[in-house]
Amino acid sequence: MISIVSVFGDSLIIFLEHSLDKAIISSMQLFCIGHKEPTFTPPLPFVFVSPLRVPRFDQIIIKDDWNGELMHGSIISEYTQLFGLAKYLATRTQEELLYLFQYRKFLSFKKGQSLAINIPYAYPVNARDAELFFPTAEEILCFKSHFMVGAHMIMHSMYDNYARGHIEEDFLNFLKVLRHHPEFGPHRSQLFSECKILFPSPAIGVVPTDVFCRHMQLLAEVWLIFANKYYVPRAGYQRRVGGFLLERLHSFLLSELFFPTIKASVTEGYHMVVSDSLIISVS
């Protein structure tokens, strides 16, 4: 049975009613976020969160334009779907843990055989073997932490990291927004800019529902201010400027929980990427 959960403008979030019950293991709920179907077969039930309708999956359909053109997936990547998912989850119990993964990325309790040649923190695994590294029901049932994160990288600074691969002006304008945001201000914004810790793909792993919803609300607020005041459309790879900025801010929000002191129980998982080669495609 299909029910309409919410209407946002002219777009719909559609939910298959039996999905959540099937995707809950103990107190943990599994969601796959992606603009493409999973490139492997996860061995546990999950809900697919995507702008695409895939009849064989239990899913929440979140259109790329559900929250307006400045929040479109072509600009902010998977955060379009993450924001929609958070809006939906905010209406449910906040006590559950979420296991989030993407169509070809997930965190594993098991270490891969070899690190990627071009991505120093990731373990390539082919589609056939990926399900062997995907968390098992037993691993999830025995999970005692509140968070599961991937290995972090040490950088010179968040500012330097962004400027090396993207347009420096966008990061500087993003900082301006943070300096005036009531939850940041000048000091916390400076900590973000100077942060030496980066969690690649911070949206995968395990997170409590309440923390996820709180983080997504803050990211959405910051981006909307930036988008209305400073956003400049970029071409090619840089067109997903919102995704690049939000990913770094999301990483910073996580790093605050674990550095310089651990404020929440956390398990470090292994970052798995489905790939037939030790050189992982970044497209």
Legacy VTK file of the C-alpha trace (Angstrom):
# vtk DataFile Version 3.0
C-alpha trace
ASCII
DATASET POLYDATA
POINTS 283 float
0.000 0.000 0.000
1.274 3.505 -0.811
0.529 6.573 1.257
1.518 10.211 0.783
3.484 11.324 3.814
3.906 15.006 3.040
3.430 17.535 0.292
6.215 20.090 -0.243
5.265 22.583 -2.915
4.462 20.569 -6.021
6.581 17.570 -5.009
5.693 14.523 -2.974
7.436 12.326 -0.481
5.913 8.884 -0.978
6.333 6.038 1.465
5.499 2.347 1.129
3.718 1.685 4.405
5.335 -1.615 5.334
8.863 -0.349 4.748
9.861 0.830 8.206
8.854 -2.344 10.011
10.867 -4.429 7.568
13.902 -2.152 7.831
14.153 -2.099 11.632
16.589 -4.499 13.279
16.326 -4.195 17.036
16.395 -0.395 17.498
18.359 0.345 14.327
16.796 1.407 11.042
18.554 0.984 7.676
18.343 3.541 4.862
20.150 3.654 1.520
20.528 7.160 0.094
21.120 7.422 -3.635
20.331 8.854 -7.038
21.113 5.403 -8.427
20.053 1.918 -7.433
22.500 0.115 -5.126
25.292 -1.448 -7.168
25.319 -4.451 -4.836
22.712 -6.507 -2.989
22.556 -5.585 0.700
21.727 -8.740 2.675
19.494 -6.921 5.187
16.174 -5.135 4.605
16.405 -1.389 4.094
14.442 1.588 2.810
15.735 3.212 -0.377
15.630 7.035 -0.169
15.845 8.435 -3.677
14.253 10.740 -6.251
13.760 7.606 -8.388
10.880 5.170 -8.124
12.227 1.607 -8.017
9.234 -0.729 -7.568
11.258 -3.641 -6.191
12.445 -1.585 -3.197
10.674 -0.374 -0.105
11.336 3.309 -0.372
10.788 6.937 0.366
10.765 9.000 -2.816
12.150 12.495 -2.279
12.177 14.556 -5.444
15.252 16.658 -6.161
13.113 19.804 -6.336
10.898 19.151 -3.292
12.419 22.060 -1.371
12.987 24.477 -4.253
15.631 24.963 -6.915
18.299 26.236 -4.509
17.981 22.944 -2.615
18.099 20.848 -5.792
20.165 17.677 -5.811
22.256 18.947 -8.695
23.611 21.584 -6.288
23.597 19.949 -2.846
23.954 16.280 -3.884
22.416 13.714 -1.518
21.630 16.375 1.076
18.367 17.000 -0.784
17.273 13.502 0.191
18.888 13.678 3.641
16.967 16.866 4.457
13.719 15.248 3.338
14.440 12.115 5.335
15.168 14.192 8.448
11.908 16.074 8.003
10.066 12.780 7.882
11.948 11.202 10.804
11.313 14.265 12.958
7.674 13.120 13.159
8.681 9.683 14.526
10.469 8.359 17.612
13.845 9.975 18.228
15.261 7.027 20.150
16.220 4.805 17.225
19.644 4.539 15.663
20.010 4.982 11.905
22.386 2.988 9.720
22.853 5.096 6.597
24.638 3.948 3.466
24.793 4.990 -0.182
24.334 3.173 -3.452
27.985 2.107 -3.541
29.398 3.193 -0.153
28.914 1.773 3.324
30.740 1.301 6.608
31.702 -2.227 7.583
32.756 -3.916 10.782
35.172 -5.975 8.661
38.405 -4.674 7.158
38.808 -4.916 3.390
41.734 -6.678 1.743
43.443 -3.635 0.199
43.137 0.124 0.368
42.351 2.016 -2.809
45.269 3.457 -4.752
43.667 6.890 -5.140
41.534 7.126 -1.963
43.679 6.388 1.106
40.829 5.628 3.522
38.613 3.426 1.297
38.564 -0.315 0.640
37.382 -1.303 -2.856
35.198 -4.406 -3.019
33.410 -5.869 -6.023
29.620 -6.065 -6.113
29.602 -9.820 -5.568
31.664 -9.646 -2.373
30.176 -6.419 -1.013
27.376 -8.207 0.802
29.997 -10.209 2.740
31.296 -6.936 4.203
27.887 -5.369 4.795
26.878 -5.430 8.487
25.143 -8.604 9.585
22.036 -8.760 11.744
24.186 -10.114 14.573
26.660 -7.229 14.299
23.803 -4.736 14.418
22.104 -6.464 17.345
25.414 -6.435 19.259
26.180 -2.793 18.439
26.706 -0.953 21.734
27.803 2.527 20.567
25.718 5.518 19.568
27.770 6.313 16.464
29.698 4.492 13.780
32.038 6.641 11.690
34.648 5.929 9.050
38.354 6.596 9.435
39.140 10.311 9.600
41.799 12.191 7.659
44.237 14.734 9.086
44.482 17.943 7.055
46.295 21.254 7.289
42.884 22.889 7.738
39.322 22.657 6.415
39.872 25.934 4.572
43.013 24.644 2.888
41.367 21.334 2.019
38.429 23.041 0.329
40.518 25.612 -1.538
42.725 22.900 -3.028
39.859 21.248 -4.890
37.130 23.858 -5.148
36.473 27.584 -5.420
37.906 29.477 -2.453
35.368 32.306 -2.694
32.521 29.899 -1.931
34.156 28.685 1.280
34.884 32.247 2.446
31.267 33.253 1.864
30.130 30.112 3.672
32.216 31.230 6.646
30.480 34.614 6.576
27.139 32.860 6.965
28.419 30.759 9.863
29.867 33.790 11.669
26.390 35.335 11.813
24.455 32.148 12.532
23.216 32.016 16.170
24.580 28.478 16.658
28.055 29.379 15.381
29.378 32.896 15.688
32.983 34.003 15.062
34.746 31.558 17.420
33.036 28.356 16.302
33.284 29.443 12.657
37.035 29.851 13.089
37.216 26.374 14.629
35.461 25.040 11.530
37.827 26.839 9.164
40.910 25.654 11.068
39.631 22.120 11.729
42.244 19.483 10.899
39.840 16.517 11.036
37.812 15.345 8.045
35.348 12.467 7.974
34.928 11.616 4.275
31.302 10.817 3.383
30.039 11.847 6.844
26.474 10.892 5.895
27.207 7.150 6.036
27.429 5.138 9.229
25.364 4.972 12.419
23.847 8.030 14.066
21.047 8.537 16.618
17.873 9.823 14.984
17.711 12.945 17.139
21.306 13.927 16.329
20.754 13.281 12.626
17.634 15.450 12.569
19.353 18.225 14.516
22.394 18.199 12.220
20.261 18.199 9.070
18.167 21.101 10.327
21.303 23.161 10.976
22.855 22.267 7.612
19.639 23.177 5.792
19.396 26.528 7.602
22.998 27.453 6.837
22.752 26.415 3.209
19.512 28.315 2.610
21.075 31.530 3.931
24.166 30.977 1.774
22.069 30.055 -1.276
19.945 33.194 -1.087
22.853 35.546 -0.420
26.046 34.140 -1.921
25.315 31.195 -4.217
26.907 31.407 -7.662
26.058 28.612 -10.133
29.185 26.663 -11.041
29.878 24.515 -14.074
31.078 20.952 -14.435
32.350 19.187 -11.335
31.975 22.362 -9.251
28.215 22.561 -9.863
27.633 20.541 -6.673
29.085 23.365 -4.593
26.414 22.926 -1.932
27.244 19.267 -1.487
30.954 20.022 -1.091
30.345 22.737 1.515
27.693 20.820 3.449
29.789 17.667 3.546
32.592 19.564 5.274
30.272 21.242 7.739
28.618 17.880 8.433
32.059 16.377 9.072
32.858 19.215 11.471
29.655 18.620 13.450
30.700 14.999 13.901
34.282 15.902 14.798
32.998 18.100 17.632
31.517 14.965 19.210
34.817 13.069 19.235
37.656 15.641 19.310
39.511 16.749 21.376
37.567 14.559 23.828
35.035 11.822 23.088
31.603 13.111 24.072
29.601 10.164 22.677
30.250 6.435 22.361
31.597 5.674 18.905
32.817 2.735 16.825
35.160 3.224 13.865
34.099 1.261 10.802
35.832 0.510 7.516
34.876 2.610 4.506
33.851 0.240 1.695
33.282 1.344 -1.907
31.930 -0.973 -4.579
34.519 -1.008 -7.346
36.072 -3.541 -9.696
39.425 -1.794 -9.467
41.809 -0.560 -6.791
41.444 2.816 -8.496
37.998 4.042 -7.445
36.037 6.217 -9.846
34.978 9.495 -8.219
32.171 10.199 -10.664
LINES 1 284
283 0 1 2 3 4 5 6 7 8 9 10 11 12 13 14 15 16 17 18 19 20 21 22 23 24 25 26 27 28 29 30 31 32 33 34 35 36 37 38 39 40 41 42 43 44 45 46 47 48 49 50 51 52 53 54 55 56 57 58 59 60 61 62 63 64 65 66 67 68 69 70 71 72 73 74 75 76 77 78 79 80 81 82 83 84 85 86 87 88 89 90 91 92 93 94 95 96 97 98 99 100 101 102 103 104 105 106 107 108 109 110 111 112 113 114 115 116 117 118 119 120 121 122 123 124 125 126 127 128 129 130 131 132 133 134 135 136 137 138 139 140 141 142 143 144 145 146 147 148 149 150 151 152 153 154 155 156 157 158 159 160 161 162 163 164 165 166 167 168 169 170 171 172 173 174 175 176 177 178 179 180 181 182 183 184 185 186 187 188 189 190 191 192 193 194 195 196 197 198 199 200 201 202 203 204 205 206 207 208 209 210 211 212 213 214 215 216 217 218 219 220 221 222 223 224 225 226 227 228 229 230 231 232 233 234 235 236 237 238 239 240 241 242 243 244 245 246 247 248 249 250 251 252 253 254 255 256 257 258 259 260 261 262 263 264 265 266 267 268 269 270 271 272 273 274 275 276 277 278 279 280 281 282
